[in-house]
Amino acid sequence: MFETIIVPRVSETDGAGHINNTTIPVWFEAGREEIFKLFTPDLSFQNWRMVIIHFDVDFIQQLYYGKKVTVKTWIKEIGNTSLKIDEEIHQDGKCCAKGSSIYVNFNFTTQKTERIPELIRMELVKHLYPMDDKYQPDQEPFGMA
């Protein structure tokens, strides 16, 4: 699991006095940075490898300005060219949002997906969802290639 601490900004607060719902996907993305570094260690867009093809968010409780949040990020499944990520945002010890995303390892030069390299797979396995040991290196989740 990866954990990222975020300090909410005033600009992320909406007229109802809580963190705007459009902010949550941005915070989830911030929680994926260590995963991005596995594929693109220098985080340069010239060498970028990760393309998001799906995400979803469930809003569970309100989040507020003035209190830090923790983004928790796990690897849910690892396929040939893709991975599924599960995410949660916590504030004051409570889970306030849950989400998931799917990324593919993409080569922008060839405009094609590529198999996730074995060294990266070994690192991803270390962060598999705590209650899930479904790592099957030759199985692609959701029928994707």
C-alpha positions as CSV (number, residue, x, y, z in Angstrom):
1,M,0.0,0.0,0.0
2,F,1.1,3.5,-0.7
3,E,0.0,6.4,1.5
4,T,0.0,10.1,0.5
5,I,-0.8,13.0,2.9
6,I,-2.7,15.9,1.3
7,V,-3.4,19.2,3.0
8,P,-6.7,20.6,1.5
9,R,-6.5,24.0,0.0
10,V,-9.1,26.8,0.4
11,S,-9.6,26.6,-3.4
12,E,-10.7,23.0,-3.1
13,T,-13.6,24.0,-0.8
14,D,-17.0,24.6,-2.4
15,G,-20.0,26.8,-1.4
16,A,-21.4,24.1,0.8
17,G,-18.3,24.3,3.0
18,H,-16.8,20.9,2.2
19,I,-14.2,19.7,-0.3
20,N,-15.6,19.9,-3.8
21,N,-16.4,16.5,-5.4
22,T,-14.2,17.4,-8.4
23,T,-11.2,17.4,-6.2
24,I,-11.4,13.8,-5.2
25,P,-10.2,12.3,-8.5
26,V,-7.3,14.7,-8.4
27,W,-6.3,13.5,-5.0
28,F,-6.6,9.9,-6.1
29,E,-4.2,10.7,-8.9
30,A,-1.8,12.3,-6.5
31,G,-1.8,9.0,-4.5
32,R,-0.7,7.1,-7.7
33,E,2.6,9.0,-8.0
34,E,4.7,6.2,-6.6
35,I,3.1,3.8,-9.1
36,F,3.9,6.2,-11.9
37,K,7.5,6.3,-10.8
38,L,7.8,2.5,-11.3
39,F,6.9,3.0,-15.0
40,T,8.6,6.4,-15.5
41,P,11.2,7.0,-12.7
42,D,11.9,10.6,-13.7
43,L,8.2,11.3,-14.2
44,S,9.0,13.0,-17.6
45,F,6.2,13.2,-20.1
46,Q,8.8,12.3,-22.9
47,N,9.1,8.8,-21.3
48,W,5.5,8.5,-19.9
49,R,4.1,5.0,-19.9
50,M,0.8,5.1,-17.9
51,V,-2.6,5.8,-19.6
52,I,-5.8,5.8,-17.6
53,I,-8.7,4.0,-19.3
54,H,-11.2,3.9,-16.4
55,F,-11.9,5.4,-13.0
56,D,-14.8,5.5,-10.6
57,V,-15.4,7.2,-7.3
58,D,-17.8,6.5,-4.5
59,F,-18.4,9.5,-2.1
60,I,-19.0,8.1,1.4
61,Q,-18.6,11.1,3.8
62,Q,-17.9,14.8,3.4
63,L,-14.3,16.0,3.5
64,Y,-13.4,19.4,5.0
65,Y,-10.8,22.1,4.7
66,G,-8.4,22.5,7.6
67,K,-7.8,18.8,8.2
68,K,-5.3,16.7,6.4
69,V,-6.4,13.7,4.4
70,T,-4.6,10.4,3.7
71,V,-4.9,8.8,0.3
72,K,-4.4,5.0,0.5
73,T,-3.5,3.3,-2.8
74,W,-3.3,-0.5,-3.5
75,I,-2.8,-2.6,-6.5
76,K,-5.9,-4.7,-7.0
77,E,-5.0,-6.8,-10.1
78,I,-2.1,-7.0,-12.5
79,G,-2.7,-8.1,-16.0
80,N,-0.4,-8.5,-19.1
81,T,-0.5,-4.8,-20.0
82,S,-2.8,-3.3,-17.4
83,L,-3.3,-2.9,-13.7
84,K,-6.3,-2.1,-11.5
85,I,-5.8,0.2,-8.6
86,D,-8.0,0.6,-5.5
87,E,-8.0,3.8,-3.6
88,E,-9.4,5.4,-0.5
89,I,-9.4,8.8,1.1
90,H,-9.4,9.1,4.9
91,Q,-10.0,12.1,7.1
92,D,-10.2,12.0,10.9
93,G,-9.8,8.2,10.8
94,K,-12.8,7.7,8.6
95,C,-13.0,6.5,5.0
96,C,-14.6,9.4,3.1
97,A,-14.2,8.2,-0.5
98,K,-13.4,5.1,-2.4
99,G,-12.3,4.6,-6.0
100,S,-10.7,2.4,-8.5
101,S,-8.8,3.0,-11.7
102,I,-7.4,1.0,-14.6
103,Y,-4.1,1.9,-16.3
104,V,-2.4,0.4,-19.3
105,N,1.4,0.4,-20.0
106,F,1.4,2.4,-23.2
107,N,4.2,3.1,-25.7
108,F,3.5,6.5,-27.2
109,T,6.0,5.9,-30.0
110,T,4.3,2.8,-31.3
111,Q,0.8,3.9,-30.1
112,K,0.4,0.4,-28.6
113,T,0.0,-1.2,-25.2
114,E,3.0,-3.2,-24.0
115,R,3.5,-6.0,-21.5
116,I,4.3,-4.7,-18.0
117,P,8.1,-5.5,-17.5
118,E,8.8,-8.3,-15.0
119,L,10.9,-6.0,-12.7
120,I,7.9,-3.6,-12.4
121,R,5.5,-6.5,-11.8
122,M,7.7,-7.6,-8.9
123,E,7.4,-4.2,-7.3
124,L,3.7,-4.0,-8.0
125,V,3.1,-7.4,-6.3
126,K,4.5,-5.9,-3.1
127,H,1.5,-3.5,-3.0
128,L,-1.3,-5.9,-3.9
129,Y,-4.5,-5.3,-2.0
130,P,-4.1,-6.6,1.5
131,M,-7.0,-9.1,1.3
132,D,-6.2,-10.2,-2.3
133,D,-3.6,-12.5,-3.6
134,K,-5.0,-12.9,-7.1
135,Y,-1.7,-12.1,-8.9
136,Q,-1.7,-14.2,-12.1
137,P,1.0,-12.8,-14.4
138,D,-0.6,-14.1,-17.7
139,Q,-4.2,-13.1,-16.9
140,E,-5.5,-9.8,-18.2
141,P,-8.3,-8.3,-16.0
142,F,-11.5,-7.3,-17.7
143,G,-10.7,-9.0,-21.0
144,M,-8.2,-6.3,-21.9
145,A,-5.0,-7.0,-24.0
